[in-house]
Amino acid sequence: MELGTFLVQCLNSVQYGLLLFLLASGLTLIFGIMGVINLAHGSFYMIGAYMAFSLAPLFGDSFLLMLVAGVLLAAALGYALEWAFFSYLYQRDHLQQVLMTYGLILVFEELRSILVGNDVHGVPLPGWLAGSFALGDVMSYPWYRIFASVACIVLAVAMYAVVNRTRLGMMIRAGASNRDMVRGLGIDIRKLYRIVFAAGVALAALAGMIAAPMSSVYPNMGASVLIICFVVVVIGGIGSITGALVASLLVGFVDTFGKVFFAELSGIGIYLLMAIILIWRPEGLMGKRA
């Protein structure tokens, strides 16, 4: 493999891994902290992609404003869904959680079909990110992919700061460890979980909005990322945002280079990675040992 091609694949791996982290971090918050198995998380990614498709003509080249508007709409949706549905699941068994969230997948897909149709759509790149830069004599790399990577890094740093350096983050970590103790200290745990769920939905939708210009927007696109998100959460350690970041980058490299060197076996690469890591550390890379 030529050096230029290798560098491009490395950049693709990092970009894919960071975008996967943005998506999986929302699932980490919901699954790891709230204890809810949310099969509808991929649907929030799909909703974000379709929001980018719908909002792009309204905002034109104001891509950052479109992202902000989409995040606010997604957070409002997540807040409403937690209040209407998910708030009743915390004391239920996992089977009921799976059934209800799978039902939400069907509802979102039907609404998508009614509102947008079943065609495949594309989202245009913003003009100020449409070019590419030279990478060697014959290779080039799109500026938009660099933007996507930088945006994910900024959000990862912001998320770390919120969870580990703020009062809200302290309450979130305490609620994940012992919700009864947090409730006894006078903190409204239901409101706290509602905020966490809204943040998880917003992160998934933002990942979909960022990914939309790089790929097509199509029906059932959330299903293709849901299982990978659970793989990332399990590899990194349930409830660990740092673990989700490390696992996302590992999955990005294994998947990208697996498709280059072992195209026939690329589909099982990330699952082999998960199996090896779980044999070595059953609690995940950053999970707590029993």
N, C-alpha and C positions, 0 to 999 in steps of 0.2 A: 504494500500500500504506500502510495506517495505521501510525502509529508503534508502537502496541502490538503489532500483528501482526509488524512488522519485528523488534522486540525478541525476541519469542517465537521467531522463526525463527533469529535470531542465537544465542540460548541453545541451541536444538535443534542448530544446526550445531556449536557448541563441544562440547556434550555428546556428540554422535555422533563427532566427531573424536577426543575424548579416549578414548572407549571403543574406538574403532578403533585408537588408539595402543597401548592396553593389550594388545590382541590382536596387533597387528603387531609390537610390540617383542619378543614371544616368538619370532616367526618371524625377526626380525632377528638375534637371538642364535643361533638354530639354523642359519639359512641363511647369514648373513653371517660369523659367527665360526667355525662348525664346517664350513661348506662342504657341507652336506647339503640337497638339495632335498626338503623334507618336505611332501608333498601331504596328509599326515594331520593337518596343523595345524588345519584347520577341524574335524576330528573331536574334537580336544581342547576346542574351544569348545563343541561339542555336548555332550560329556561333562560339562562344567561346568554347562551349563543343566539337564541331567537330574539332576545331583547336587543342584542347588538345589531341583528339584521333589521329589526323594526325601528330602532332609534337612529341608526346611521344616517338615513336620509334627512332626519330632523336636525342633526347636529353638524353634518358636513365634516369639515376638517377639525372640528372641536372634539377630538377623540377623547381627551382627558375628561372633559365635561360629560361626555356620554358615559364614560366609565363611572363617574361619580353618581350620575342620575340612575344608572342601572344598579349600582350597589345600594343606594337608598331604597329603590323599589324592591329589591330582593330582600333587604333587611326588614322592610315593612311586611312583605309576604311571609317571611320566616316568623316574625312576631305573631302574626295572625294565625298561622298554622299551629304554632306551639300552644296558643291560647285555645284554639278550637279542637285540636286533636291530640297533640303529643303530651299535653299536661295530664292526660288521663292514663298514660302508659307507664309512668314511673314505678307504680306498684304492681303492674301486670307482668305475666311471664313473657318470655321471649317469643313464644309462638304467636301471641296476640300482637306483639310489636311487628313481627314479620308480616302477618296477615294485613294489618292496617297500612303499613308503609308500602306493601305491594299493591294494595288497592289504590293508594295515591298515585303510584306509577301509571296505572290504567287510566285514572282520571286525568292526569296531566297529559298523557298521550292523546286521549280523546279530545281534550280542549285544544291541544296543539293542532290536531287535524282539522277541527272546526274553524279555528281562528286563522291559521296560516296555510293549511293545506298539507299535502304530502309530497310536494316537490322538494328537490334539493336546491338550496340557495347558497349564494356566496356573499361575503361581506367585503366591500372594498377597503383596501389599505388607506389610512390617512395620507394625504399628499406629502406631509413632512417626514413620513417614515417609509415612503414607497421605494427608495433607492437601496443600493447595496454598496459595500466597500470592498476593495481588492484584498484578497488573501492569497498572496503568492502571485505568480505570473499569469495563471489562467483561471484561478478560482476566485469567487466572490461570495460574500455572505450578506443576507438581507439585514438592513438596519432594524426592521421591525422585530426580528427575532432577538436582537440585542436589547431592544426596548422591553420585550416581554421578560427576558431574563433579569434585567435591572429592576423592573417593577416587582417581580416576585421576590428578589433579594430585599428590596426596601420594605415590602410587606412582611417578610419573615423577621426582619429586625424589629419592626414596629410591633409585631405580635409577641416576640420575645420580651420586649420592654413592657408591654401591657400586662402580660401574664406574670412576670417576675419582678416588676418594679413599681406597680401601682396597687392602690387599695382594691380596685376591682379585681385585679389578678389574684390578690391574696384571698379574696372571698371566693373566687372561682376554684382555686386550689384547695381551700378549706372545704368547700361544698363537695368537691370530688372525693375527699378523704372521709368526711363524716357529716352528712347533711343534717342529721338530728342535732349535733352539737352546734352547727351554724344556725339552725333554726332557734335553738335555745338561747343563742346570743342576741336574738332580736333581728336577725337578717331575714328578709323575705326571700326564701330560697326559690320560690316559684318565679318571682320576678327575675331573680338572678339567672335561673335556667332559661327563662324566656329571652333574656339578652344573649346568653351563650348560643341558643339555637338560632336566633336571628343572625348572629355573627357567622355561624357555620353556614347558613344558607347564603349569606352575602359573599363569603369566600368562594363557595362553589360556583355561584353565578358569575362572579368576577373572573374566575378561571375560564368559564365558558365564553365570556365576552372577549377576553384576551386571545383565546384560541380561535375564535370564529374567523378572523381575517386570514389565518394560516391554513385553515381547512374548510371544508364545506359545512353547511348547516343542514342537517338532515334528520328525518324521523328516527327515533330510538337511539340517538347518539349517546344518550346517558348510560345505556346498558353496557356499552363497550368499555366504559371507564370505571363502572361501579366495582367490579371484581378486583381490578388493579388497585383501587383505593383501599379496599379491605386488605389486600396483600401488603400494601405499604404500612397500614396501621398495625398489622400483626408483626411484620418484620421489625418495625421501629419500637414496638412496645405500646400496648394499649394505654392511651392517655398522655403519651409523651410527644410533645410538639417537636422537640429536638430529635427524637427518634424518627419521627415522620420525615423530617428534613433529610437525615442521613439515609433512611430507607428509600426515599424518593430519588435521590441522586444515584444510589446503587442500582435501583430498578431502571433508571434512565440509561445508565451505561450498559447494563446487561442487555436490555431490550434493543438499544440502538446498534451496538456492536454485534449482538447476536444475529440481527437481520443482515449485517454486512458479511460476516464470516460463516454463519451457520443458518442460512435462509430456511432450510427445510425444518430445522429444529427450533427456530426462533420463538415459536409460540409457547414452548415449555420452559424457556430459559428462566423467566422470573419465578416460576413455580419451583424449579429446582433450587434457585437461590433461597426461596422461602423455606424449603424443606431442610436445606443445609444449615441455615441460621437457626431454625427452631430445634434441630437436633443438638446444636451447640449451646444455644441459649433459648430454652422453651418460653421464657418470659419476654423475648424480643431483645433487640440491641440495647435499648435504654429502659426496658421495663424493670420493675422492682422484683427482686428475688423474694420468694416466699419465706 
